[in-house]
Amino acid sequence: MRLLFLPRYGPQGASSRYRIWQYIGLFERAGHEIEVRPLMNDDYLHELYSTGHRRWRWPVLGYGNRLLDAFRVSRFDAVICEDEVLPFLPGFVDVLFQRLNPRFFVDYDDNPHVKYAHWPVLRRRIPRIMAAAEAVIVGNNHMAGYAQQFSRRVSVIPTVVDLSRYRQRANTDPSNTVRVAWIGTPLNASLLIDLIPTLKRLQSQHPTLSFRLIGAGAGFPCNGLGVEILPWSEQTETELLVECDIGIVPLPDTEFTRSKSGLKPIQYMACALPVVASPVGVNREIVEDGKNGYLATSSNDWFQKMDRLIRDPELRMSLGRAGREKVAAGYTLEHGFSKWREVLEGK
């Protein structure tokens, strides 16, 4: 088949990289002819993450090129769009693309309708897009429940990883520094801020404890917490994670976070790191409390469960192994590709 992929970002965008870009090679090796047309390129993300600002030239270029793509979509056997064709425009623009190619699939890493809650004229935008698509692909069951209100064909494809890129830490030496990892972007690093007092308390109790924040950005407010803030890159992310001992995923309980696809815990577990996470959304499915990590609610809960892991290297290794096994059993690139083929082949 000739397939057109419309990711929101270039490969540097985490959602686009894991929902779209990492599959391209597998589709090509399976004999498909592929074209990829991102809405925003990597230069846009570099500027956004480094400065926090968005210049108008990027959306003007991106939206202009995407509108030109409308003249080409009929040439493909199927079109796979991440999130939306043109965000914040009336839904008929997306539906136009879907009518130009009836084999139009939409894929959601999280729930985009949340951002339109305060835009009355756009509140029905996502439901209309879902209703018009041949199929809706989502990252978790919570999002599937939302999509099933509007589409009769909804498939869950979790966000997955290429496990061959993630090696396991060889051993855990109790004399070494215990390093806690968080990975993300400057845009979601604020999710860590409420946890900082608990992390500082842990650090005061354990002099060898350190924190590594990957991708949080140089401007992250540490508020007295001793941290190592490192830039994210696709080439170094797995090595930076595998040098750590525990991975954390703090989240508030909101409609948006309940729809997130759970990439962070999957990455940690792929490196055989035990995970401590908020019991929000898909975290409750990925993290099995006491088996491959812990779910933590209150500040005291976070302190006690992390303290237990910091003190017990054998426990960290046991939970980490179980996490790696869970990823291998259902969250690998091969599992995701198999599900994508089922969707596109109509099985």
LINTALIN-V589658 format. One line per field, one symbol per residue. ss: DSSP state (H for helix, E for strand, - for the rest). phi: phi as a letter, one per 40 degrees, with the letter a starting at -180 (. if undefined). Layout:
ss=???
phi=???
//
This chain:
ss=-EEEEE--E----HHHHHH-HHHHHHHHH---EEEE---E-HHHHHHHHHH----HHHHHHHHHHHHHH---HHH--EEEEE---------HHHHHHHHH---EEEEE---HHHHH---HHH--HHHHHHHH--EEEE--HHHHHHH------EEE----E-HHH------------EEEEEE-----HHHHHHHHHHHHHHHHH---EEEEEE------------EEEE------HHHHHH---EEEE-----HHHH----HHHHHHHH---EEEE-----HHHH--E---EEE---HHHHHHHHHHHHH-HHHHHHHHHHHHHHHHHH-EHHHHHHHHHHHH---
phi=.cbbbbccbccccdcccccbdccdccccccgccbbbbccbcccccdccccbgbbcccccccccccccccdcbcccbcabbbcgacbdgbdcccccddcccaccbbbbbcabcccccdbbdcbccccdcccccccabbbcacccccccccbbcbbbcbccbbccccbccccabccccccbbbbbibdcbcccccccddccccccccbdccbbbbbgcgcccccfgccbbbbccaccbdccccccbbabbbcaccbcccccccgcdcccdcccgccbbaccbfcdcccccdgbbibbbbcdccdccccdccccbcccdcccccccccccccabbdccccdcccccccgc
//
